[in-house]
Amino acid sequence: MKKINLMTHIVAGYPTMIESEKIALAMAKTGISYLEIQIPFSDPIADGPTIMEANEKVIANGTKVEDCFDLIERLKKKINVPILIMTYFNITFNYGVEKFCKRAKQVGVYGLIIPDMPIDEEKYDHYLRYCKQNNLHAIQVISPITPEDRLRKIAKIASGFIYCVATFGTTGERKKLNPKLQSYIKKIRKNIHVQLALGFGISSYEQVLTASKYADIVVIGSKIINIYKKGNNISDIKDFLDNIMSGKLI
């Protein structure tokens, strides 16, 4: 059986900072390949109801950006899984782009995923430059409607891997994957030659298996939060991921 490279997603501080650290540690033990930690934002435009609600709860709890960096710093002392920060540009801009990248490097971050950071603004914000200076992969996000000329432009600055949005819309569980997934990924691979991660709407073993046929990395996010919300039990998350990694149907 082909090894499945999973990237799991959590919102830093959800449901509490202590609990999110325990969730991250439990997921790391299952053999995931990457851990994506979201720094919460009040208007997470790419996220569906599950992750949006988690963002709102964390912000209501008074969680600050520095608290999220501290969480990552603690985790990096305990696990070897590459950690990526996912957030929105307002967070990065308000913190200071250069300062944000330096802090991310300091706590051991592998890369940044900022879906609303357009590469066309580089001459103003120098995001890519600061990522490169701090050995951070600036992960680019691509959707099914990204045109080929844009793909070729992204190919020139692609680093680490590309995050491919599996379907139209926002994050969240879905019953079916995009039926045009194969042609979508084929179009991307024609233009881009780094690894591809596929996320948005993936929540079962069957969907993971399908996604892994086309992409190098499969992302699971909302499902993790929903499992926790159902029973407030971290072991349920670990069991789910163990089953995914061992090839059991969920």
C-alpha positions as CSV (number, residue, x, y, z in Angstrom):
1,M,0.0,0.0,0.0
2,K,1.3,3.5,-0.9
3,K,2.2,5.6,2.1
4,I,-0.3,8.4,2.6
5,N,1.3,11.7,3.4
6,L,-1.3,13.5,5.5
7,M,-1.2,17.1,6.6
8,T,-3.6,17.8,9.4
9,H,-5.0,21.2,10.4
10,I,-5.8,22.7,13.7
11,V,-6.7,26.2,14.8
12,A,-4.2,27.3,17.5
13,G,-6.0,27.7,20.8
14,Y,-9.1,25.7,19.9
15,P,-10.9,24.7,22.1
16,T,-8.2,26.0,24.5
17,M,-4.5,26.5,24.0
18,I,-3.7,23.5,26.3
19,E,-6.1,21.3,24.5
20,S,-4.9,22.3,21.0
21,E,-1.3,21.4,22.1
22,K,-2.5,18.0,23.2
23,I,-4.4,17.4,19.9
24,A,-1.3,18.4,17.9
25,L,0.9,16.0,20.0
26,A,-1.6,13.1,19.5
27,M,-1.8,13.7,15.8
28,A,2.0,13.7,15.5
29,K,2.1,10.3,17.0
30,T,0.0,8.8,14.2
31,G,2.6,9.4,11.6
32,I,1.3,12.5,9.8
33,S,3.7,14.2,7.4
34,Y,2.9,17.8,8.1
35,L,1.0,19.8,10.7
36,E,-0.8,23.0,9.7
37,I,-1.5,25.4,12.5
38,Q,-3.9,28.2,11.8
39,I,-3.5,31.6,13.6
40,P,-7.1,32.7,14.0
41,F,-8.5,35.7,12.2
42,S,-11.9,37.4,12.5
43,D,-12.8,37.0,8.8
44,P,-11.3,33.7,7.5
45,I,-12.7,34.0,4.0
46,A,-11.4,30.6,2.8
47,D,-12.9,28.7,5.7
48,G,-16.3,27.1,6.1
49,P,-18.6,27.1,9.2
50,T,-16.5,24.6,11.2
51,I,-13.2,26.3,11.1
52,M,-14.8,29.8,11.1
53,E,-16.6,28.9,14.4
54,A,-13.3,27.7,15.8
55,N,-11.6,31.0,14.8
56,E,-14.4,32.9,16.6
57,K,-14.1,30.9,19.8
58,V,-10.3,31.3,20.0
59,I,-10.5,35.1,19.4
60,A,-13.3,35.3,22.0
61,N,-10.9,33.6,24.4
62,G,-8.4,36.5,23.9
63,T,-5.8,34.5,22.1
64,K,-3.0,36.6,20.6
65,V,-0.7,36.0,17.7
66,E,2.2,35.6,20.1
67,D,0.3,32.9,22.0
68,C,0.2,30.9,18.7
69,F,3.9,31.3,18.1
70,D,4.6,30.2,21.7
71,L,2.4,27.1,21.0
72,I,4.5,26.2,17.9
73,E,7.7,26.7,19.9
74,R,6.6,24.3,22.5
75,L,5.5,21.7,19.9
76,K,8.8,21.9,18.0
77,K,10.6,20.9,21.2
78,K,8.5,17.7,21.4
79,I,7.8,16.6,17.7
80,N,9.8,16.4,14.5
81,V,6.8,16.9,12.2
82,P,7.2,20.0,9.9
83,I,4.9,22.7,11.1
84,L,3.3,25.2,8.7
85,I,1.4,28.4,9.8
86,M,-1.8,29.1,8.0
87,T,-3.3,32.5,8.4
88,Y,-4.6,35.6,6.5
89,F,-2.5,38.5,5.3
90,N,-4.2,41.0,7.8
91,I,-2.5,39.1,10.6
92,T,0.9,39.1,8.9
93,F,0.6,42.7,7.9
94,N,-0.5,44.0,11.3
95,Y,2.3,42.0,13.0
96,G,4.8,43.2,10.4
97,V,5.7,41.0,7.5
98,E,9.4,40.9,8.1
99,K,8.9,40.5,11.9
100,F,6.4,37.7,11.3
101,C,8.7,35.8,9.1
102,K,11.6,36.2,11.5
103,R,9.5,35.0,14.4
104,A,8.2,32.0,12.4
105,K,11.8,31.0,11.7
106,Q,12.7,31.5,15.3
107,V,10.1,29.0,16.5
108,G,11.0,26.4,13.8
109,V,8.3,26.8,11.2
110,Y,8.7,25.0,7.9
111,G,6.5,27.3,5.8
112,L,3.6,29.8,5.6
113,I,0.2,29.3,3.9
114,I,-1.5,32.7,3.4
115,P,-4.2,32.2,0.8
116,D,-5.0,35.9,0.4
117,M,-1.4,37.1,-0.1
118,P,-1.2,37.8,-3.9
119,I,2.3,37.5,-5.4
120,D,1.5,40.6,-7.4
121,E,1.9,42.7,-4.3
122,E,5.5,41.5,-3.7
123,K,7.0,44.9,-4.7
124,Y,5.1,46.5,-1.8
125,D,5.1,43.9,0.9
126,H,8.2,41.8,0.1
127,Y,6.6,38.7,1.6
128,L,8.4,36.2,-0.7
129,R,11.7,38.0,0.0
130,Y,11.3,37.8,3.8
131,C,10.2,34.1,3.5
132,K,13.4,33.3,1.5
133,Q,15.6,35.2,3.9
134,N,14.2,33.2,6.8
135,N,14.3,29.8,5.1
136,L,10.5,29.6,5.0
137,H,8.5,28.0,2.2
138,A,5.9,30.5,0.9
139,I,3.2,27.9,0.0
140,Q,1.1,29.0,-2.9
141,V,-2.6,28.2,-3.1
142,I,-4.3,27.2,-6.3
143,S,-8.0,26.6,-7.1
144,P,-9.8,24.8,-9.9
145,I,-10.3,28.2,-11.7
146,T,-6.7,29.3,-11.6
147,P,-5.8,29.9,-15.3
148,E,-2.7,28.4,-16.9
149,D,-0.9,31.7,-17.3
150,R,-1.2,32.2,-13.5
151,L,0.0,28.6,-12.9
152,R,3.1,29.4,-14.9
153,K,3.7,32.6,-12.9
154,I,3.3,30.6,-9.6
155,A,5.7,27.9,-10.9
156,K,8.5,30.5,-10.9
157,I,8.3,31.1,-7.2
158,A,6.9,27.7,-6.0
159,S,8.6,26.4,-2.9
160,G,8.0,23.4,-0.7
161,F,4.7,22.3,-2.2
162,I,1.6,23.8,-3.7
163,Y,-1.7,23.8,-1.9
164,C,-4.4,22.8,-4.3
165,V,-8.0,23.5,-3.3
166,A,-9.9,20.3,-4.2
167,T,-13.2,22.0,-5.0
168,F,-15.0,25.3,-5.3
169,G,-16.0,27.1,-2.1
170,T,-14.7,27.1,1.4
171,T,-13.3,24.4,3.8
172,G,-15.6,21.8,5.3
173,E,-16.6,18.2,4.9
174,R,-18.2,17.1,1.7
175,K,-19.8,13.8,0.6
176,K,-18.1,13.8,-2.8
177,L,-14.9,15.1,-4.2
178,N,-14.6,17.2,-7.4
179,P,-15.4,14.8,-10.3
180,K,-12.9,16.7,-12.4
181,L,-10.1,16.1,-9.9
182,Q,-7.8,14.1,-12.3
183,S,-7.9,16.7,-15.1
184,Y,-7.5,19.5,-12.6
185,I,-4.3,18.0,-11.1
186,K,-3.0,17.1,-14.6
187,K,-3.3,20.8,-15.6
188,I,-1.3,21.8,-12.5
189,R,1.4,19.2,-13.0
190,K,1.8,20.3,-16.6
191,N,2.9,23.7,-15.3
192,I,4.3,23.2,-11.8
193,H,6.9,20.7,-10.8
194,V,6.9,20.7,-7.0
195,Q,4.8,18.5,-4.7
196,L,1.1,19.0,-4.6
197,A,-1.1,19.0,-1.5
198,L,-4.8,18.6,-1.9
199,G,-7.3,19.9,0.7
200,F,-10.9,21.3,1.2
201,G,-13.7,18.7,1.7
202,I,-11.6,15.6,2.4
203,S,-13.0,13.7,5.4
204,S,-13.0,9.9,4.9
205,Y,-10.5,7.2,4.1
206,E,-12.1,6.7,0.7
207,Q,-11.7,10.4,-0.1
208,V,-8.1,10.3,1.2
209,L,-7.3,7.3,-0.9
210,T,-8.8,9.0,-4.0
211,A,-7.0,12.2,-3.4
212,S,-3.6,10.4,-2.8
213,K,-3.8,8.9,-6.3
214,Y,-3.4,12.4,-7.7
215,A,-1.7,14.5,-5.0
216,D,1.5,14.0,-3.0
217,I,0.0,15.3,0.3
218,V,-3.6,15.1,1.5
219,V,-5.0,17.7,3.9
220,I,-7.6,17.0,6.6
221,G,-8.9,20.0,8.6
222,S,-12.6,20.4,9.4
223,K,-13.0,16.7,10.0
224,I,-10.6,16.9,12.9
225,I,-12.5,19.7,14.6
226,N,-15.8,17.9,14.0
227,I,-14.5,14.7,15.6
228,Y,-13.4,16.6,18.6
229,K,-16.7,18.5,18.9
230,K,-18.7,15.3,18.8
231,G,-17.1,13.8,22.0
232,N,-14.5,16.2,23.3
233,N,-12.1,13.3,23.2
234,I,-8.6,13.5,21.7
235,S,-8.3,9.7,21.5
236,D,-11.2,9.8,18.9
237,I,-9.0,12.0,16.6
238,K,-6.0,9.7,17.1
239,D,-8.2,6.6,16.3
240,F,-9.5,8.3,13.2
241,L,-6.0,9.1,11.9
242,D,-4.6,5.7,12.9
243,N,-7.3,4.1,10.8
244,I,-6.6,6.4,7.9
245,M,-2.8,5.6,8.1
246,S,-3.5,1.8,8.4
247,G,-5.9,1.8,5.5
248,K,-9.2,1.1,7.3
249,L,-12.4,2.4,5.9
250,I,-14.0,5.1,8.0
